[in-house]
Each structure stands twice: as structure tokens, then as C-alpha cells.
Amino acid sequence: MSALSGRVAAAAAHVDFPLRLNARGRTNVADDEGYLRGLVEQVLFTRPGERVNRPDYGSGVDALVFAPAGDELAAATRALVHGALQTFLGELIRVEAVDVRAEEANVEVTVTYRPLRAPADDARRVLHVSSPAGRGP
């Protein structure tokens, strides 16, 4: 009998985002749920050109935060976010909806998605991001 035969398979663990240490001083890990949420956040908050080896990675949504708010901003943000998530995470998640509200001083982006590995009756995941718009840096 081998040393591993009596063990139960551990749940998948991924490096947590943002990178941080746990109480034992080791790299903090995330489960599948936290890992996917972190990936979605990375796509949303990374500007194209920011990563040296992947210059096209990201959505650039933060640049739209300083654009004048309105229906045009909401439509552009919706298309930009949906396209970026589909391009970079299309093998891991199915984007079900991207809702954008752009009013006077706020831009709110809500992404609804499901992991591709999840059962069909699994609950949707919702990520909500809100930022002030219309203000210069």
C-alpha cells in the first residue's frame, strides 16, 4: 500500500489574487470560485499594453471611467468588457450578461457569468464594479 492510497484528493488550489501571504507566511491560495473571480477582475482592471508579454491583454475599462458619462459610454463599455472576457477567459467562463450604467459621476459595471466546468443548474456568479466617471486624473 502506498503512502498516498489513504488520502482524499484535495480541492484545487490556485495562487490568490492579488498576491498576498497567509498567517503562516506562505503564498495565500484561492479555491476555484475565488480564482475565477480574480481572473475576471484582472481582465477588467488591466490596461492593454500593461503586460509586457501579453500587450493585448485586458479591457481598458479604467480609461473609459474618465470619459463623459452617457449612453455611448455604456454601450462602448459593454462591448469592450464582453469582448475582453470572451477573448481571454472564454475557455473558463461563459459570460451571460454585462450591464453598464453610466450616470453623471458614476460608471457601474455588472458582469454575470458561469464557470464552464459547473453543472447546468449551478448558480450564476455576479461581479459588480463601480467607479466615479467624468473626472480627470
C-alpha positions as CSV (number, residue, x, y, z in Angstrom):
1,M,0.0,0.0,0.0
2,S,1.4,3.4,-1.0
3,A,1.6,6.4,1.3
4,L,-1.0,8.2,-0.9
5,S,-3.6,5.5,-1.1
6,G,-5.5,6.5,2.1
7,R,-5.6,10.2,1.2
8,V,-8.6,12.1,-0.1
9,A,-7.9,14.2,-3.2
10,A,-7.5,17.9,-2.1
11,A,-9.6,20.6,-3.7
12,A,-7.9,22.6,-6.4
13,A,-5.9,25.5,-5.1
14,H,-4.7,28.5,-7.1
15,V,-2.5,31.4,-6.2
16,D,-4.8,34.0,-4.8
17,F,-5.1,37.4,-6.5
18,P,-3.9,39.9,-5.5
19,L,-0.8,38.1,-4.3
20,R,-0.6,38.0,-0.5
21,L,0.7,35.9,2.3
22,N,-1.4,33.9,4.7
23,A,-1.0,33.7,8.5
24,R,1.8,31.1,8.2
25,G,3.8,33.3,5.8
26,R,3.1,31.3,2.8
27,T,1.5,32.3,-0.5
28,N,-2.2,32.6,0.0
29,V,-4.3,30.2,-2.1
30,A,-7.8,30.5,-3.6
31,D,-10.4,27.9,-4.5
32,D,-11.9,27.7,-8.0
33,E,-14.5,30.3,-7.2
34,G,-12.1,32.9,-5.9
35,Y,-9.7,32.1,-8.7
36,L,-12.2,32.8,-11.5
37,R,-13.4,35.9,-9.8
38,G,-9.8,37.1,-9.6
39,L,-9.3,36.4,-13.3
40,V,-12.4,38.4,-14.2
41,E,-11.1,41.3,-12.1
42,Q,-7.7,41.1,-13.7
43,V,-9.2,41.4,-17.2
44,L,-11.4,44.3,-16.1
45,F,-8.6,46.3,-14.4
46,T,-5.7,45.6,-16.7
47,R,-5.0,48.1,-19.4
48,P,-4.0,46.8,-22.9
49,G,-0.2,47.3,-23.1
50,E,0.3,47.0,-19.4
51,R,1.6,43.4,-19.5
52,V,5.0,43.0,-21.3
53,N,4.4,39.6,-22.7
54,R,0.7,40.0,-23.4
55,P,0.3,43.5,-24.8
56,D,-3.3,42.9,-25.9
57,Y,-4.5,41.5,-22.5
58,G,-7.1,43.5,-20.6
59,S,-10.2,45.5,-21.2
60,G,-9.1,49.1,-20.7
61,V,-12.3,49.8,-18.9
62,D,-10.5,52.1,-16.5
63,A,-9.7,54.5,-19.3
64,L,-13.4,54.9,-20.0
65,V,-14.0,56.0,-16.4
66,F,-12.7,59.4,-17.4
67,A,-14.9,59.7,-20.5
68,P,-18.1,61.8,-20.4
69,A,-20.9,59.6,-18.9
70,G,-23.9,58.7,-21.1
71,D,-25.4,56.0,-23.3
72,E,-22.4,56.0,-25.6
73,L,-20.1,55.2,-22.7
74,A,-22.4,52.5,-21.5
75,A,-22.5,50.8,-25.0
76,A,-18.8,51.1,-25.5
77,T,-18.0,49.7,-22.1
78,R,-20.5,46.8,-22.5
79,A,-18.9,45.8,-25.8
80,L,-15.3,46.2,-24.5
81,V,-15.9,44.2,-21.4
82,H,-17.8,41.4,-23.0
83,G,-15.2,41.1,-25.8
84,A,-12.3,41.1,-23.5
85,L,-13.8,38.5,-21.2
86,Q,-14.7,36.2,-24.1
87,T,-11.3,36.6,-25.6
88,F,-9.2,35.9,-22.5
89,L,-11.4,33.8,-20.3
90,G,-13.7,32.1,-22.9
91,E,-12.2,28.7,-22.1
92,L,-13.1,29.0,-18.4
93,I,-16.3,31.0,-18.2
94,R,-19.4,31.8,-20.1
95,V,-20.3,35.5,-19.9
96,E,-24.1,35.7,-19.6
97,A,-24.5,39.4,-19.3
98,V,-22.6,42.7,-19.0
99,D,-24.7,45.5,-17.6
100,V,-23.4,49.0,-17.6
101,R,-24.9,52.1,-16.1
102,A,-23.3,55.4,-16.8
103,E,-24.9,58.3,-15.0
104,E,-23.4,61.7,-14.3
105,A,-20.5,60.9,-12.0
106,N,-20.6,57.1,-11.8
107,V,-20.0,54.1,-14.0
108,E,-21.3,50.8,-12.7
109,V,-20.3,47.5,-14.5
110,T,-22.0,44.2,-13.5
111,V,-20.7,41.0,-15.1
112,T,-22.8,37.9,-14.8
113,Y,-21.0,34.6,-15.7
114,R,-20.9,30.9,-15.1
115,P,-17.9,28.6,-14.9
116,L,-17.8,26.2,-17.9
117,R,-17.0,23.3,-15.6
118,A,-20.0,24.0,-13.3
119,P,-23.2,21.9,-13.6
120,A,-26.0,23.4,-15.7
121,D,-28.1,24.2,-12.6
122,D,-25.2,25.9,-10.8
123,A,-25.8,29.5,-9.6
124,R,-24.6,32.4,-11.7
125,R,-21.7,34.5,-10.5
126,V,-22.1,38.3,-10.4
127,L,-19.2,40.7,-10.1
128,H,-20.2,44.4,-9.5
129,V,-17.7,47.2,-10.0
130,S,-18.4,50.9,-9.5
131,S,-16.1,53.8,-10.2
132,P,-16.5,57.6,-10.5
133,A,-16.5,58.9,-14.0
134,G,-16.2,62.2,-15.7
135,R,-13.3,63.4,-13.5
136,G,-9.8,63.8,-14.7
137,P,-6.9,62.1,-13.0
